[in-house]
Structure formats: C-alpha cells, structure tokens
C-alpha cells in the first residue's frame, strides 16, 4: 500500500515538473484548444447542468471556460468541500460576485444550493490520467468522495494537457475513474 502512495506522489511531482517547463504562451494555446474541444463536445453541448471545479492547485484553469459557459443556456455549478468532508453543490451566475472574497468557494448568500441529481456532466480535475480513465488527484480525496454522489448518468470528464496523460496511473480501492479525458490534442474515451 505504501508503495502505491509513493508512486502516486512521484507521478504528481514528475507531472508538475513537466508542466512547469511549458511556456506561458504554450499554456494559453493549450488552454484555448481545450476550451474549444469541450465547448464542441456533444455531451457538453447537450447537458443542461454542468459542474466545474475552481481549484488553483490543478493545472487546467477553468475560469475562462466557466465565464464563457455563463452566457450559454446552461446551469453552472461548483462544489464546496467543508472541513467535515461534507460536499455541497452551488449554482453560480457570476464568478466575480458569487464567490467568497479571496476564495474559490461559493458565497451561500448569493448562490443557490442544488441537488447532485441535477448534474448532467461533471468536469473533474486531476494532475495526471491514463487512457483507462484512472485519475491522480491532489491527494486530499475531495473528488473521490464527490464522484459517487453524482448521478450514474452524469458524464465524468477530465480536462488535461496531453502532457498529463500517462501510460499508467496507480489506483487504490477508494480512487475513482473518469469516463472521458479531453486534452488539447484529442478526446479519450475510457477503455
């Protein structure tokens, strides 16, 4: 068991190093391609309620994509994780006004809590993925706890730069898979 934890930590470090070597213009170009891939993706276009993450510790920044999506006829939701490991889902209408000051958490005075059953598609963060849908997160387990709360019919989609797709990501029994990985180069359906 300890071996898997060490391998996971080594993969996190190696992937972050690889991504740190990308120039700012490479990151912007890859981010634009990724956003276009997602916005043209049939499952996303057909969805009514989309869950996004806002965590700054993940590579792909979703803020620009969310701002674009807020102008679409789509409900945009972000999760909130409290210290007691309770997970709630919040509808947002404006990124600048609907978050707590200096935070990536929704402001409960401005946002409406929604039921997880309303989510059609969930954009799940990660540091690394493999073609089988294995996901390597930050190690906190927030999204591994969140994924089972989503409806079985909700597509679990990862956004990743091609550099984040590895040959093999080690998984433990509590780790959850994604269904689809959209990269700046291609779309990978879980084998």
N, CA, C and O of each residue as an XYZ file, in Angstrom:
764
protein
N       0.836     -1.200      0.000
C       0.000      0.000      0.000
C       0.874      1.254      0.000
O       0.615      2.194     -0.752
N       1.886      1.265      0.827
C       2.777      2.433      0.886
C       3.463      2.659     -0.452
O       3.713      3.798     -0.848
N       3.769      1.560     -1.150
C       4.410      1.661     -2.454
C       3.536      2.452     -3.424
O       4.056      3.264     -4.190
N       2.229      2.235     -3.409
C       1.320      2.939     -4.296
C       1.309      4.427     -3.947
O       1.332      5.268     -4.845
N       1.275      4.757     -2.680
C       1.283      6.157     -2.263
C       2.558      6.861     -2.719
O       2.515      8.007     -3.166
N       3.681      6.178     -2.606
C       4.960      6.752     -3.038
C       4.961      6.931     -4.557
O       5.399      7.966     -5.058
N       4.479      5.939     -5.284
C       4.418      6.037     -6.744
C       3.507      7.193     -7.170
O       3.821      7.932     -8.103
N       2.382      7.338     -6.479
C       1.467      8.424     -6.801
C       2.130      9.784     -6.553
O       2.020     10.693     -7.376
N       2.807      9.911     -5.435
C       3.472     11.182     -5.126
C       4.579     11.477     -6.141
O       4.757     12.624     -6.549
N       5.314     10.454     -6.543
C       6.366     10.639     -7.554
C       5.761     11.073     -8.891
O       6.318     11.936     -9.570
N       4.630     10.483     -9.273
C       3.962     10.877    -10.516
C       3.439     12.314    -10.441
O       3.521     13.057    -11.419
N       2.905     12.702     -9.285
C       2.459     14.092     -9.112
C       3.627     15.041     -9.339
O       3.513     16.014    -10.083
N       4.744     14.749     -8.693
C       5.927     15.623     -8.807
C       6.451     15.668    -10.239
O       6.748     16.743    -10.761
N       6.563     14.509    -10.868
C       7.096     14.450    -12.234
C       6.178     15.179    -13.216
O       6.658     15.879    -14.108
N       4.877     15.021    -13.059
C       3.929     15.682    -13.959
C       3.966     17.192    -13.750
O       3.945     17.954    -14.716
N       4.021     17.621    -12.505
C       4.085     19.073    -12.236
C       5.372     19.671    -12.803
O       5.355     20.784    -13.330
N       6.481     18.947    -12.701
C       7.746     19.424    -13.270
C       7.631     19.561    -14.786
O       8.060     20.562    -15.360
N       7.052     18.554    -15.427
C       6.883     18.575    -16.884
C       6.030     19.777    -17.298
O       6.335     20.452    -18.281
N       4.977     20.034    -16.554
C       4.086     21.142    -16.886
C       4.712     22.500    -16.573
O       4.429     23.490    -17.249
N       5.556     22.545    -15.555
C       6.230     23.797    -15.202
C       7.185     24.248    -16.309
O       7.519     25.428    -16.409
N       7.616     23.300    -17.133
C       8.533     23.625    -18.230
C       7.805     24.269    -19.414
O       8.456     24.803    -20.313
N       6.482     24.229    -19.432
C       5.723     24.839    -20.520
C       5.784     26.361    -20.405
O       5.738     26.916    -19.307
N       5.889     27.020    -21.544
C       5.892     28.490    -21.536
C       4.467     28.993    -21.308
O       3.500     28.247    -21.466
N       4.355     30.249    -20.941
C       3.039     30.845    -20.722
C       2.224     30.833    -22.015
O       1.014     30.608    -21.987
N       2.889     31.075    -23.146
C       2.159     31.058    -24.425
C       1.699     29.637    -24.774
O       0.621     29.465    -25.341
N       2.513     28.607    -24.439
C       2.080     27.222    -24.655
C       0.840     26.915    -23.822
O      -0.109     26.295    -24.301
N       0.863     27.353    -22.587
C      -0.270     27.090    -21.679
C      -1.538     27.766    -22.201
O      -2.612     27.164    -22.194
N      -1.416     29.012    -22.653
C      -2.586     29.722    -23.183
C      -3.113     29.049    -24.449
O      -4.323     28.900    -24.621
N      -2.203     28.644    -25.329
C      -2.610     27.974    -26.566
C      -3.296     26.644    -26.268
O      -4.344     26.339    -26.838
N      -2.703     25.853    -25.371
C      -3.290     24.566    -24.994
C      -4.646     24.777    -24.318
O      -5.591     24.030    -24.577
N      -4.744     25.777    -23.466
C      -5.995     26.069    -22.761
C      -7.099     26.446    -23.739
O      -8.243     26.020    -23.584
N      -6.754     27.250    -24.751
C      -7.752     27.635    -25.759
C      -8.233     26.418    -26.541
O      -9.430     26.274    -26.789
N      -7.300     25.534    -26.934
C      -7.687     24.326    -27.669
C      -8.583     23.437    -26.816
O      -9.570     22.879    -27.294
N      -8.212     23.318    -25.525
C      -9.008     22.505    -24.600
C     -10.417     23.069    -24.458
O     -11.398     22.327    -24.508
N     -10.509     24.373    -24.283
C     -11.821     25.016    -24.136
C     -12.671     24.763    -25.372
O     -13.851     24.431    -25.261
N     -12.074     24.917    -26.551
C     -12.814     24.676    -27.793
C     -13.253     23.224    -27.906
O     -14.369     22.944    -28.345
N     -12.377     22.293    -27.511
C     -12.735     20.860    -27.544
C     -13.956     20.608    -26.649
O     -14.892     19.913    -27.045
N     -13.934     21.179    -25.441
C     -15.044     20.962    -24.511
C     -16.324     21.593    -25.052
O     -17.375     20.951    -25.066
N     -16.242     22.838    -25.493
C     -17.447     23.541    -25.944
C     -18.063     22.912    -27.191
O     -19.257     23.082    -27.440
N     -17.261     22.185    -27.979
C     -17.777     21.488    -29.164
C     -18.174     20.038    -28.871
O     -18.732     19.366    -29.739
N     -17.897     19.559    -27.679
C     -18.140     18.172    -27.302
C     -19.640     17.937    -27.137
O     -20.302     18.630    -26.365
N     -20.171     16.958    -27.865
C     -21.619     16.723    -27.896
C     -22.220     16.543    -26.507
O     -23.258     17.135    -26.210
N     -21.591     15.737    -25.646
C     -22.137     15.528    -24.303
C     -22.221     16.838    -23.526
O     -23.147     17.040    -22.741
N     -21.263     17.716    -23.744
C     -21.283     19.004    -23.041
C     -22.365     19.903    -23.632
O     -23.129     20.528    -22.897
N     -22.426     19.966    -24.950
C     -23.420     20.828    -25.603
C     -24.837     20.431    -25.212
O     -25.698     21.295    -25.043
N     -25.090     19.127    -25.066
C     -26.428     18.633    -24.742
C     -26.778     18.752    -23.257
O     -27.949     18.662    -22.885
N     -25.778     18.951    -22.419
C     -26.035     18.997    -20.977
C     -26.758     20.287    -20.594
O     -26.585     21.331    -21.223
N     -27.566     20.184    -19.553
C     -28.262     21.355    -19.030
C     -27.559     21.909    -17.800
O     -27.542     23.119    -17.579
N     -26.973     21.010    -16.993
C     -26.304     21.420    -15.760
C     -24.905     20.845    -15.741
O     -24.716     19.629    -15.757
N     -23.922     21.736    -15.705
C     -22.515     21.330    -15.744
C     -21.805     21.739    -14.470
O     -21.884     22.888    -14.034
N     -21.109     20.777    -13.881
C     -20.314     21.038    -12.687
C     -18.873     21.312    -13.125
O     -18.315     20.582    -13.945
N     -18.283     22.361    -12.576
C     -16.886     22.713    -12.822
C     -16.147     22.820    -11.501
O     -16.759     22.977    -10.445
N     -14.840     22.735    -11.570
C     -14.000     22.997    -10.405
C     -13.332     24.352    -10.575
O     -13.219     24.865    -11.688
N     -12.892     24.926     -9.464
C     -12.197     26.210     -9.483
C     -10.874     26.139     -8.739
O     -10.243     27.173     -8.523
N     -10.440     24.968     -8.346
C      -9.243     24.827     -7.538
C      -8.006     25.343     -8.260
O      -7.771     24.967     -9.409
N      -7.213     26.189     -7.623
C      -6.000     26.720     -8.262
C      -4.849     25.720     -8.300
O      -3.872     25.944     -9.015
N      -4.937     24.632     -7.555
C      -3.832     23.678     -7.493
C      -3.890     22.639     -8.608
O      -3.060     21.731     -8.651
N      -4.859     22.764     -9.507
C      -4.913     21.889    -10.673
C      -4.439     22.667    -11.888
O      -4.532     23.894    -11.920
N      -3.940     21.970    -12.870
C      -3.246     22.577    -13.992
C      -4.167     23.386    -14.899
O      -3.874     24.540    -15.212
N      -5.267     22.794    -15.318
C      -6.159     23.465    -16.256
C      -7.058     24.434    -15.489
O      -7.834     24.034    -14.621
N      -6.934     25.708    -15.832
C      -7.731     26.748    -15.195
C      -9.091     26.809    -15.886
O      -9.164     27.034    -17.094
N     -10.149     26.612    -15.139
C     -11.489     26.561    -15.724
C     -12.209     27.912    -15.717
O     -13.316     28.014    -16.246
N     -11.619     28.926    -15.143
C     -12.316     30.214    -15.009
C     -12.779     30.779    -16.360
O     -13.924     31.212    -16.490
N     -11.901     30.774    -17.351
C     -12.277     31.319    -18.669
C     -13.400     30.498    -19.297
O     -14.316     31.050    -19.907
N     -13.324     29.183    -19.144
C     -14.367     28.317    -19.701
C     -15.696     28.587    -18.994
O     -16.742     28.685    -19.635
N     -15.641     28.706    -17.681
C     -16.873     28.978    -16.920
C     -17.481     30.304    -17.355
O     -18.693     30.393    -17.553
N     -16.660     31.328    -17.504
C     -17.189     32.633    -17.930
C     -17.866     32.538    -19.285
O     -18.900     33.169    -19.507
N     -17.298     31.758    -20.193
C     -17.936     31.547    -21.497
C     -19.269     30.819    -21.312
O     -20.272     31.184    -21.925
N     -19.271     29.795    -20.472
C     -20.471     28.975    -20.264
C     -21.594     29.741    -19.572
O     -22.768     29.413    -19.746
N     -21.247     30.747    -18.796
C     -22.288     31.511    -18.107
C     -23.190     32.265    -19.086
O     -24.296     32.672    -18.729
N     -22.717     32.447    -20.310
C     -23.554     33.115    -21.310
C     -24.388     32.117    -22.111
O     -25.195     32.520    -22.949
N     -24.203     30.834    -21.865
C     -24.964     29.788    -22.563
C     -26.238     29.447    -21.780
O     -26.342     29.762    -20.594
N     -27.191     28.811    -22.436
C     -28.372     28.355    -21.697
C     -28.032     27.069    -20.924
O     -28.453     25.972    -21.290
N     -27.275     27.239    -19.870
C     -26.765     26.101    -19.107
C     -26.628     26.544    -17.645
O     -26.263     27.686    -17.365
N     -26.923     25.636    -16.730
C     -26.718     25.916    -15.315
C     -25.288     25.510    -14.966
O     -24.868     24.387    -15.247
N     -24.550     26.424    -14.357
C     -23.163     26.171    -13.983
C     -23.099     25.998    -12.464
O     -23.610     26.818    -11.701
N     -22.455     24.905    -12.055
C     -22.403     24.520    -10.643
C     -20.944     24.333    -10.227
O     -20.126     23.844    -11.006
N     -20.631     24.722     -9.005
C     -19.321     24.406     -8.434
C     -19.536     23.709     -7.093
O     -20.499     23.997     -6.382
N     -18.633     22.793     -6.754
C     -18.770     22.096     -5.478
C     -18.116     22.890     -4.355
O     -17.254     23.738     -4.586
N     -18.537     22.598     -3.164
C     -17.904     23.160     -1.972
C     -17.596     21.995     -1.029
O     -18.448     21.142     -0.780
N     -16.383     21.973     -0.517
C     -15.935     20.917      0.387
C     -15.647     21.560      1.734
O     -14.774     22.422      1.834
N     -16.374     21.150      2.778
C     -16.097     21.756      4.076
C     -15.152     20.865      4.885
O     -14.920     19.714      4.514
N     -14.607     21.388      5.984
C     -13.627     20.619      6.771
C     -14.167     19.293      7.316
O     -13.395     18.382      7.616
N     -15.498     19.187      7.443
C     -16.096     17.938      7.932
C     -16.348     16.954      6.790
O     -17.030     15.945      6.970
N     -15.793     17.256      5.615
C     -15.886     16.405      4.425
C     -17.288     16.358      3.834
O     -17.628     15.448      3.078
N     -18.097     17.354      4.191
C     -19.425     17.474      3.587
C     -19.274     18.167      2.245
O     -18.520     19.132      2.120
N     -19.990     17.678      1.242
C     -19.912     18.228     -0.104
C     -21.267     18.813     -0.473
O     -22.300     18.157     -0.336
N     -21.248     20.056     -0.944
C     -22.470     20.692     -1.414
C     -22.220     21.234     -2.815
O     -21.078     21.439     -3.225
N     -23.313     21.462     -3.541
C     -23.227     21.916     -4.931
C     -23.990     23.229     -5.056
O     -25.111     23.357     -4.565
N     -23.358     24.218     -5.731
C     -23.901     25.564     -5.779
C     -23.998     26.085     -7.205
O     -23.037     26.015     -7.971
N     -25.162     26.607     -7.550
C     -25.362     27.246     -8.855
C     -24.754     28.642     -8.780
O     -25.009     29.400     -7.845
N     -23.939     28.966     -9.794
C     -23.362     30.303     -9.839
C     -23.827     31.015    -11.102
O     -24.102     30.391    -12.127
N     -23.906     32.337    -10.998
C     -24.309     33.163    -12.138
C     -23.210     34.129    -12.564
O     -23.201     34.614    -13.695
N     -22.282     34.404    -11.647
C     -21.220     35.366    -11.921
C     -20.009     35.006    -11.058
O     -20.099     34.991     -9.831
N     -18.882     34.717    -11.704
C     -17.698     34.299    -10.944
C     -17.175     35.396    -10.020
O     -16.705     35.113     -8.918
N     -17.257     36.626    -10.463
C     -16.714     37.725     -9.656
C     -17.560     38.003     -8.416
O     -17.029     38.358     -7.363
N     -18.864     37.843     -8.542
C     -19.759     38.214     -7.453
C     -20.208     37.045     -6.582
O     -20.599     37.248     -5.433
N     -20.158     35.825     -7.113
C     -20.746     34.688     -6.408
C     -19.781     33.881     -5.548
O     -20.177     32.894     -4.927
N     -18.520     34.296     -5.509
C     -17.539     33.589     -4.671
C     -17.231     34.407     -3.432
O     -17.327     35.635     -3.440
N     -16.855     33.708     -2.360
C     -16.416     34.406     -1.159
C     -15.146     35.171     -1.483
O     -14.347     34.723     -2.306
N     -14.948     36.304     -0.856
C     -13.774     37.144     -1.115
C     -12.482     36.350     -0.901
O     -12.331     35.650      0.100
N     -11.560     36.467     -1.847
C     -10.259     35.786     -1.798
C     -10.416     34.273     -1.632
O      -9.660     33.639     -0.896
N     -11.388     33.712     -2.314
C     -11.672     32.291     -2.155
C     -12.156     31.704     -3.471
O     -12.515     32.428     -4.399
N     -12.158     30.381     -3.533
C     -12.735     29.668     -4.663
C     -14.020     28.980     -4.222
O     -14.514     28.081     -4.902
N     -14.553     29.401     -3.094
C     -15.775     28.809     -2.551
C     -16.972     29.692     -2.861
O     -16.856     30.918     -2.872
N     -18.128     29.073     -3.113
C     -19.335     29.856     -3.387
C     -19.796     30.605     -2.145
O     -19.638     30.136     -1.018
N     -20.364     31.771     -2.377
C     -20.934     32.569     -1.300
C     -22.373     32.097     -1.111
O     -23.202     32.299     -1.999
N     -22.691     31.471      0.027
C     -24.049     30.940      0.223
C     -25.126     32.026      0.255
O     -26.308     31.721      0.100
N     -24.732     33.295      0.454
C     -25.714     34.380      0.427
C     -26.096     34.764     -0.999
O     -27.123     35.407     -1.214
N     -25.286     34.377     -1.961
C     -25.538     34.744     -3.355
C     -25.885     33.555     -4.248
O     -26.493     33.725     -5.304
N     -25.504     32.367     -3.827
C     -25.676     31.181     -4.673
C     -26.791     30.297     -4.142
O     -27.117     30.303     -2.955
N     -27.354     29.551     -5.051
C     -28.416     28.614     -4.681
C     -27.830     27.203     -4.636
O     -27.172     26.768     -5.580
N     -28.074     26.492     -3.533
C     -27.632     25.107     -3.423
C     -28.537     24.250     -4.304
O     -29.754     24.431     -4.336
N     -27.904     23.303     -5.025
C     -28.703     22.398     -5.849
C     -28.398     20.958     -5.459
O     -27.400     20.674     -4.796
N     -29.261     20.073     -5.877
C     -29.098     18.651     -5.602
C     -28.164     18.041     -6.644
O     -28.234     18.400     -7.819
N     -27.304     17.138     -6.236
C     -26.371     16.472     -7.153
C     -27.105     15.775     -8.290
O     -26.549     15.626     -9.378
N     -28.327     15.353     -8.063
C     -29.082     14.631     -9.093
C     -29.367     15.479    -10.328
O     -29.730     14.942    -11.375
N     -29.207     16.798    -10.218
C     -29.452     17.698    -11.344
C     -28.268     17.788    -12.306
O     -28.414     18.309    -13.412
N     -27.107     17.293    -11.905
C     -25.881     17.450    -12.696
C     -25.853     16.432    -13.839
O     -25.999     15.229    -13.622
N     -25.661     16.942    -15.059
C     -25.598     16.104    -16.261
C     -24.166     15.743    -16.634
O     -23.898     14.642    -17.114
N     -23.253     16.678    -16.408
C     -21.851     16.480    -16.775
C     -20.995     17.143    -15.706
O     -21.300     18.241    -15.241
N     -19.922     16.464    -15.323
C     -19.050     16.980    -14.265
C     -17.620     17.054    -14.794
O     -17.065     16.060    -15.262
N     -17.039     18.238    -14.712
C     -15.650     18.430    -15.111
C     -14.814     18.167    -13.852
O     -14.867     18.917    -12.877
N     -14.049     17.089    -13.908
C     -13.317     16.588    -12.751
C     -11.829     16.928    -12.902
O     -11.235     16.624    -13.936
N     -11.227     17.547    -11.900
C      -9.810     17.907    -12.016
C      -8.886     16.728    -11.747
O      -9.301     15.697    -11.219
N      -7.644     16.904    -12.118
C      -6.624     15.898    -11.826
C      -5.259     16.399    -12.241
O      -5.135     17.335    -13.031
N      -4.254     15.772    -11.707
C      -2.877     16.110    -12.055
C      -2.410     15.218    -13.199
O      -1.656     15.656    -14.068
N      -2.863     13.958    -13.196
C      -2.499     13.023    -14.256
C      -3.626     12.022    -14.457
O      -4.431     11.768    -13.562
N      -3.656     11.455    -15.680
C      -4.683     10.484    -16.057
C      -4.029      9.427    -16.929
O      -2.931      9.626    -17.448
N      -4.723      8.287    -17.087
C      -4.292      7.335    -18.106
C      -5.494      7.024    -18.999
O      -6.612      7.454    -18.712
N      -5.264      6.278    -20.079
C      -6.315      6.047    -21.067
C      -7.443      5.150    -20.566
O      -8.469      5.023    -21.235
N      -7.274      4.532    -19.407
C      -8.343      3.725    -18.824
C      -9.262      4.575    -17.944
O     -10.221      4.063    -17.366
N      -8.963      5.881    -17.844
C      -9.769      6.774    -17.026
C      -9.281      6.908    -15.602
O      -9.921      7.571    -14.786
N      -8.140      6.280    -15.289
C      -7.578      6.426    -13.939
C      -7.180      7.885    -13.742
O      -6.688      8.539    -14.662
N      -7.401      8.377    -12.539
C      -7.188      9.783    -12.221
C      -6.291      9.906    -11.003
O      -6.483      9.217    -10.001
N      -5.316     10.784    -11.101
C      -4.440     11.098     -9.976
C      -4.745     12.524     -9.555
O      -4.433     13.474    -10.273
N      -5.353     12.669     -8.394
C      -5.715     13.996     -7.894
C      -4.623     14.575     -7.017
O      -3.461     14.174     -7.092
N      -5.014     15.517     -6.193
C      -4.052     16.205     -5.329
C      -3.679     15.385     -4.099
O      -2.687     15.676     -3.431
N      -4.473     14.362     -3.803
C      -4.198     13.530     -2.634
C      -5.126     13.802     -1.460
O      -5.058     13.107     -0.446
N      -5.994     14.808     -1.581
C      -6.929     15.119     -0.484
C      -8.150     14.212     -0.503
O      -8.766     13.984      0.538
N      -8.506     13.694     -1.670
C      -9.649     12.794     -1.775
C     -10.997     13.467     -1.964
O     -12.025     12.789     -1.977
N     -11.014     14.796     -2.113
C     -12.288     15.509     -2.253
C     -13.120     14.984     -3.418
O     -14.306     14.696     -3.263
N     -12.495     14.862     -4.577
C     -13.251     14.450     -5.763
C     -13.538     12.954     -5.768
O     -14.525     12.522     -6.363
N     -12.701     12.160     -5.122
C     -13.008     10.735     -4.978
C     -14.249     10.544     -4.108
O     -15.009      9.597     -4.314
N     -14.458     11.428     -3.146
C     -15.671     11.377     -2.319
C     -16.874     11.971     -3.058
O     -18.014     11.568     -2.828
N     -16.609     12.924     -3.940
C     -17.702     13.604     -4.639
C     -18.284     12.763     -5.776
O     -19.503     12.727     -5.947
N     -17.449     12.099     -6.542
C     -17.905     11.373     -7.738
C     -19.053     10.403     -7.439
O     -20.010     10.363     -8.213
N     -19.006      9.618     -6.354
C     -20.136      8.708     -6.092
C     -21.450      9.425     -5.777
O     -22.510      8.804     -5.848
N     -21.409     10.697     -5.435
C     -22.623     11.460     -5.143
C     -23.333     11.913     -6.428
O     -24.499     12.305     -6.397
N     -22.616     11.853     -7.552
C     -23.194     12.276     -8.826
C     -24.084     11.175     -9.386
O     -23.887     10.000     -9.075
N     -25.057     11.544    -10.208
C     -25.902     10.512    -10.832
C     -25.050      9.595    -11.715
O     -24.056     10.029    -12.297
N     -25.444      8.343    -11.806
C     -24.721      7.398    -12.674
C     -24.719      7.870    -14.120
O     -23.793      7.564    -14.872
N     -25.743      8.609    -14.513
C     -25.855      9.068    -15.895
C     -24.989     10.297    -16.187
O     -24.778     10.636    -17.351
N     -24.492     10.957    -15.161
C     -23.655     12.148    -15.367
C     -22.287     11.724    -15.907
O     -21.622     10.864    -15.330
N     -21.881     12.332    -17.009
C     -20.547     12.071    -17.566
C     -19.501     12.738    -16.683
O     -19.624     13.907    -16.318
N     -18.471     11.969    -16.350
C     -17.354     12.488    -15.565
C     -16.217     12.735    -16.550
O     -15.625     11.793    -17.075
N     -15.916     14.011    -16.795
C     -14.991     14.415    -17.843
C     -13.808     15.149    -17.234
O     -13.978     16.050    -16.413
N     -12.613     14.757    -17.641
C     -11.401     15.437    -17.202
C     -10.902     16.327    -18.329
O     -10.981     15.966    -19.503
N     -10.390     17.488    -17.961
C      -9.699     18.366    -18.902
C      -8.226     18.275    -18.572
O      -7.839     18.453    -17.417
N      -7.391     18.000    -19.571
C      -5.963     17.804    -19.312
C      -5.141     18.196    -20.526
O      -5.584     18.055    -21.666
N      -3.959     18.680    -20.270
C      -2.997     18.859    -21.350
C      -2.486     17.470    -21.715
O      -2.488     16.567    -20.879
N      -2.051     17.299    -22.950
C      -1.551     15.992    -23.411
C      -0.439     15.483    -22.492
O      -0.297     14.275    -22.305
N       0.341     16.385    -21.924
C       1.444     16.006    -21.033
C       0.965     15.349    -19.738
O       1.754     14.720    -19.034
N      -0.304     15.490    -19.426
C      -0.859     14.906    -18.203
C      -1.376     13.484    -18.402
O      -1.745     12.824    -17.430
N      -1.409     13.003    -19.640
C      -1.882     11.643    -19.902
C      -0.672     10.722    -19.895
O       0.219     10.830    -20.738
N      -0.659      9.817    -18.927
C       0.469      8.922    -18.695
C       0.104      7.494    -19.104
O      -1.075      7.179    -19.264
N       1.101      6.638    -19.274
C       0.810      5.242    -19.630
C      -0.007      4.500    -18.569
O      -0.857      3.671    -18.893
N       0.267      4.813    -17.286
C      -0.406      4.087    -16.217
C      -0.415      4.939    -14.953
O       0.622      5.423    -14.500
N      -1.605      5.109    -14.400
C      -1.762      5.816    -13.125
C      -2.167      4.786    -12.088
O      -3.198      4.133    -12.247
N      -1.381      4.621    -11.025
C      -1.741      3.641     -9.993
C      -3.008      4.065     -9.256
O      -3.203      5.242     -8.950
N      -3.856      3.090     -8.979
C      -5.123      3.370     -8.304
C      -5.244      2.519     -7.049
O      -4.743      1.397     -6.980
N      -5.925      3.090     -6.057
C      -6.269      2.358     -4.836
C      -7.770      2.148     -4.843
O      -8.473      2.713     -5.681
N      -8.265      1.349     -3.925
C      -9.686      0.977     -3.935
C     -10.618      2.185     -3.802
O     -11.738      2.143     -4.310
N     -10.191      3.251     -3.139
C     -11.042      4.420     -2.946
C     -10.971      5.409     -4.117
O     -11.778      6.336     -4.180
N     -10.031      5.232     -5.036
C      -9.863      6.146     -6.163
C     -10.961      5.937     -7.202
O     -11.388      4.809     -7.451
N     -11.410      7.028     -7.799
C     -12.489      6.974     -8.788
C     -11.965      7.334    -10.173
O     -11.046      8.139    -10.320
N     -12.569      6.719    -11.178
C     -12.210      6.924    -12.573
C     -13.059      8.030    -13.192
O     -14.118      8.378    -12.670
N     -12.582      8.579    -14.313
C     -13.389      9.475    -15.142
C     -13.806      8.694    -16.387
O     -13.194      7.684    -16.735
N     -14.852      9.174    -17.046
C     -15.358      8.498    -18.242
C     -14.620      8.928    -19.506
O     -14.379      8.131    -20.413
N     -14.271     10.203    -19.537
C     -13.716     10.804    -20.755
C     -12.624     11.789    -20.358
O     -12.738     12.490    -19.352
N     -11.568     11.832    -21.160
C     -10.499     12.819    -20.951
C     -10.406     13.648    -22.222
O     -10.158     13.123    -23.308
N     -10.609     14.947    -22.068
C     -10.464     15.854    -23.201
C      -9.116     16.545    -23.045
O      -8.868     17.229    -22.051
N      -8.246     16.360    -24.040
C      -6.936     17.016    -24.000
C      -6.886     18.082    -25.093
O      -7.826     18.240    -25.873
N      -5.792     18.791    -25.130
C      -5.604     19.801    -26.167
C      -5.351     19.156    -27.528
O      -5.328     19.851    -28.544
N      -5.160     17.834    -27.564
C      -4.880     17.137    -28.825
C      -5.954     16.140    -29.244
O      -6.129     15.884    -30.436
N      -6.682     15.569    -28.269
C      -7.636     14.519    -28.620
C      -8.633     14.294    -27.492
O      -8.510     14.858    -26.405
N      -9.618     13.457    -27.780
C     -10.596     13.070    -26.764
C     -10.411     11.567    -26.533
O     -10.390     10.776    -27.476
N     -10.278     11.198    -25.263
C     -10.032      9.797    -24.895
C     -11.253      9.277    -24.156
O     -11.652      9.816    -23.124
N     -11.836      8.225    -24.701
C     -12.949      7.557    -24.025
C     -12.381      6.396    -23.238
O     -11.587      5.618    -23.768
N     -12.770      6.267    -21.996
C     -12.271      5.207    -21.127
C     -12.403      3.845    -21.809
O     -13.463      3.486    -22.323
N     -11.316      3.112    -21.799
C     -11.300      1.786    -22.429
C     -11.973      0.797    -21.500
O     -12.074     -0.386    -21.826
